[in-house]
């Protein structure tokens, strides 16, 4: 199996659960309660951003080594421009349907506010990523990170990856201290609209950039063959997996307590300052690091480990990530992500226009939404499927 196949499978996995977690029904959806985020401070968005940064480092470091810095930089910025077009096209499409579909402004109000085509200030805020409608917020941060990606990839190629990581950690710390508010507070007043919403974002760019750029460094180092993954994550170094498991087990009861509102108030005040999701706080950072290290060891070293239970666990994870459906989604993750937003808005509108659905109906709608995720991927690979069908017919 190619190295990218498992990465595609993992991105597809994150996209599926991202869709399920973004579905909003009156009365809730039981499928959201069987997600891994109920047992760890690790969510699909973190994995999606991390894998995006990893691939940027792996792919464009090779291109820079082959074609030079300027060519690699232009390729990254061209990709960022493509993403920007998708992001703006998605907003335009949603605002168009908000204008023509009955009751859409009321149903989508919590997600869009009073945003419309006749509000130039709000449109300018959207165009500059200061105002991000609900569930349209991953692409903007991805685009911003890609603007700075070329120089960081170049630094990694020049052997200065440690400076990149040190700088990223300092920016992350600035995000935890709220230093970005020196800029965002006055700008918020400038772009505040009639609905009293100014800057609206779900992710603190200062905090979440650590996820993307740490992965970028790993990807660039991998492209140069400077990281011996099989040597680091070898069956003999099972202590790595054990340490990661201990960290994960430490967070399980804490996550359950916060998910079900079981944490005592005298603990909640202190704990909540450390687990701010929007800032990618220390709790999320440490838990994500532990899960990432443990999962990497299991995939690389697990199949060769002497313990049959570890082998079976590794085989199970690899089997899931090898599912053709997930890999199909992962190969076209950008288009699938954009399409998933359309599905989420459509289902939310449907739920708002009908009487409260029962759990069976919600489950069937959710599964239909997962199946529909594949449409843009199938369309982009239509020549492959048509070609295979023609070969079969010819045979």
Secondary structure, 3 states (H helix, E strand, C coil): CCHHHHHHHHHHHHHHHHHHHHCCCCCCCHHHHHCHHHCCCCCHHHHHHHHHHHHHHHHHHHHHHHHCHHHHHHHHHHHHHHHHHHHHHHHHHHHHHHHHCCCHHHHCHHHHCCCCCCCHHHHHHHHCCCECCCCCHHHHHHHHHHHHHHHHHHHHHCCCHHHHHHHHHHHHHHHHCCCCHHHHHHHHHHCCCCCCCCCECCCCHHHHHHHHHHHHHHHHHHHCCCCCHHHHCCCCCHHHHHHHHHHHHHHHHHHHHHHCCCCCHHHHHHHHHHCCHHHCCHHHHHHHHHHHHHHHHHHHCHHHCCCHHHHHHHHHHHHHHCCHHHHHHHHCHHHHHHHHHHHHHHHHHHHHCCCCCCHHHHHHHHHHHHHHCCHHHHHHCHHHHHHHHHHHHHC
